[in-house]
């Protein structure tokens, strides 16, 4: 290749490919972090997803995003903040129960925890 034969278009395409790979690598790393933070997976499931993401990064990442279950709806409540009252938390639980996002047993358990939280 002769010096100077690398056109502006070639430079832009090289940059596009380079930054696309950076995005893919960052996405796969974020999915690995999500995989290991999940509490609903067993250790073997986490290891299998890790190996799948390492050896087949693009296919593994797409399939992980499609297959993984949504986090429980109880996560919408979140930890109590200083200004949040128990009544507000129970009202949010009632709303989730009426939508069918949580069962009666989960409602009773979470209500008991909300009342016990200062």
VEXNUBA-466812 format. One record per residue (C-alpha): residue number from 0; x, y, z. Coordinates in steps of 0.2 Angstrom, whole numbers, plus 5000, padded with zeros to 4 digits. Layout:
<rs>
+-----+------+------+------+
: num :   c1 :   c2 :   c3 :
+-----+------+------+------+
: NUM :    X :    Y :    Z :
...
+-----+------+------+------+
</rs>
This chain:
<rs>
+-----+------+------+------+
: num :   c1 :   c2 :   c3 :
+-----+------+------+------+
:   0 : 5000 : 5000 : 5000 :
:   1 : 5007 : 5017 : 4995 :
:   2 : 5008 : 5030 : 5008 :
:   3 : 4994 : 5042 : 5006 :
:   4 : 4983 : 5029 : 4997 :
:   5 : 4972 : 5027 : 5012 :
:   6 : 4957 : 5038 : 5008 :
:   7 : 4946 : 5048 : 5020 :
:   8 : 4932 : 5036 : 5018 :
:   9 : 4944 : 5022 : 5023 :
:  10 : 4949 : 5031 : 5039 :
:  11 : 4930 : 5034 : 5043 :
:  12 : 4926 : 5016 : 5040 :
:  13 : 4941 : 5010 : 5051 :
:  14 : 4935 : 5021 : 5065 :
:  15 : 4917 : 5016 : 5063 :
:  16 : 4922 : 4997 : 5064 :
:  17 : 4934 : 5001 : 5079 :
:  18 : 4921 : 5010 : 5089 :
:  19 : 4907 : 4997 : 5085 :
:  20 : 4919 : 4984 : 5092 :
:  21 : 4922 : 4994 : 5108 :
:  22 : 4903 : 4996 : 5110 :
:  23 : 4900 : 4977 : 5108 :
:  24 : 4914 : 4973 : 5121 :
:  25 : 4906 : 4986 : 5133 :
:  26 : 4889 : 4978 : 5130 :
:  27 : 4895 : 4960 : 5134 :
:  28 : 4905 : 4966 : 5149 :
:  29 : 4889 : 4975 : 5156 :
:  30 : 4879 : 4959 : 5153 :
:  31 : 4892 : 4948 : 5162 :
:  32 : 4890 : 4960 : 5177 :
:  33 : 4871 : 4959 : 5176 :
:  34 : 4873 : 4940 : 5175 :
:  35 : 4884 : 4938 : 5191 :
:  36 : 4873 : 4951 : 5201 :
:  37 : 4857 : 4941 : 5198 :
:  38 : 4850 : 4931 : 5212 :
:  39 : 4838 : 4921 : 5202 :
:  40 : 4852 : 4911 : 5193 :
:  41 : 4861 : 4896 : 5200 :
:  42 : 4880 : 4896 : 5200 :
:  43 : 4880 : 4884 : 5185 :
:  44 : 4868 : 4895 : 5175 :
:  45 : 4879 : 4910 : 5178 :
:  46 : 4895 : 4900 : 5173 :
:  47 : 4886 : 4894 : 5157 :
:  48 : 4880 : 4911 : 5152 :
:  49 : 4898 : 4917 : 5156 :
:  50 : 4906 : 4904 : 5144 :
:  51 : 4892 : 4907 : 5131 :
:  52 : 4896 : 4926 : 5132 :
:  53 : 4915 : 4924 : 5130 :
:  54 : 4915 : 4911 : 5116 :
:  55 : 4900 : 4918 : 5106 :
:  56 : 4899 : 4937 : 5111 :
:  57 : 4886 : 4944 : 5099 :
:  58 : 4875 : 4929 : 5098 :
:  59 : 4877 : 4926 : 5117 :
:  60 : 4873 : 4944 : 5121 :
:  61 : 4857 : 4945 : 5110 :
:  62 : 4851 : 4928 : 5117 :
:  63 : 4854 : 4933 : 5135 :
:  64 : 4844 : 4949 : 5133 :
:  65 : 4830 : 4940 : 5125 :
:  66 : 4830 : 4925 : 5137 :
:  67 : 4833 : 4932 : 5154 :
:  68 : 4818 : 4935 : 5165 :
:  69 : 4812 : 4952 : 5170 :
:  70 : 4817 : 4958 : 5187 :
:  71 : 4803 : 4956 : 5200 :
:  72 : 4790 : 4969 : 5200 :
:  73 : 4794 : 4972 : 5219 :
:  74 : 4810 : 4981 : 5214 :
:  75 : 4798 : 4995 : 5209 :
:  76 : 4796 : 4999 : 5227 :
:  77 : 4814 : 5001 : 5231 :
:  78 : 4822 : 5004 : 5248 :
:  79 : 4813 : 5017 : 5259 :
:  80 : 4819 : 5035 : 5258 :
:  81 : 4819 : 5047 : 5272 :
:  82 : 4804 : 5056 : 5266 :
:  83 : 4794 : 5040 : 5262 :
:  84 : 4781 : 5035 : 5274 :
:  85 : 4775 : 5017 : 5278 :
:  86 : 4758 : 5022 : 5271 :
:  87 : 4765 : 5027 : 5254 :
:  88 : 4774 : 5010 : 5253 :
:  89 : 4759 : 5000 : 5257 :
:  90 : 4749 : 5010 : 5244 :
:  91 : 4762 : 5005 : 5231 :
:  92 : 4760 : 4987 : 5237 :
:  93 : 4741 : 4988 : 5235 :
:  94 : 4744 : 4995 : 5217 :
:  95 : 4755 : 4981 : 5213 :
:  96 : 4743 : 4968 : 5220 :
:  97 : 4729 : 4975 : 5211 :
:  98 : 4739 : 4974 : 5194 :
:  99 : 4743 : 4956 : 5198 :
: 100 : 4761 : 4959 : 5199 :
: 101 : 4763 : 4951 : 5216 :
: 102 : 4753 : 4937 : 5224 :
: 103 : 4744 : 4938 : 5240 :
: 104 : 4758 : 4929 : 5250 :
: 105 : 4771 : 4941 : 5243 :
: 106 : 4759 : 4956 : 5247 :
: 107 : 4758 : 4950 : 5265 :
: 108 : 4776 : 4947 : 5267 :
: 109 : 4781 : 4964 : 5259 :
: 110 : 4768 : 4973 : 5270 :
: 111 : 4775 : 4965 : 5285 :
: 112 : 4792 : 4971 : 5280 :
: 113 : 4786 : 4988 : 5276 :
: 114 : 4778 : 4990 : 5293 :
: 115 : 4794 : 4984 : 5302 :
: 116 : 4805 : 4996 : 5293 :
: 117 : 4807 : 5012 : 5302 :
+-----+------+------+------+
</rs>
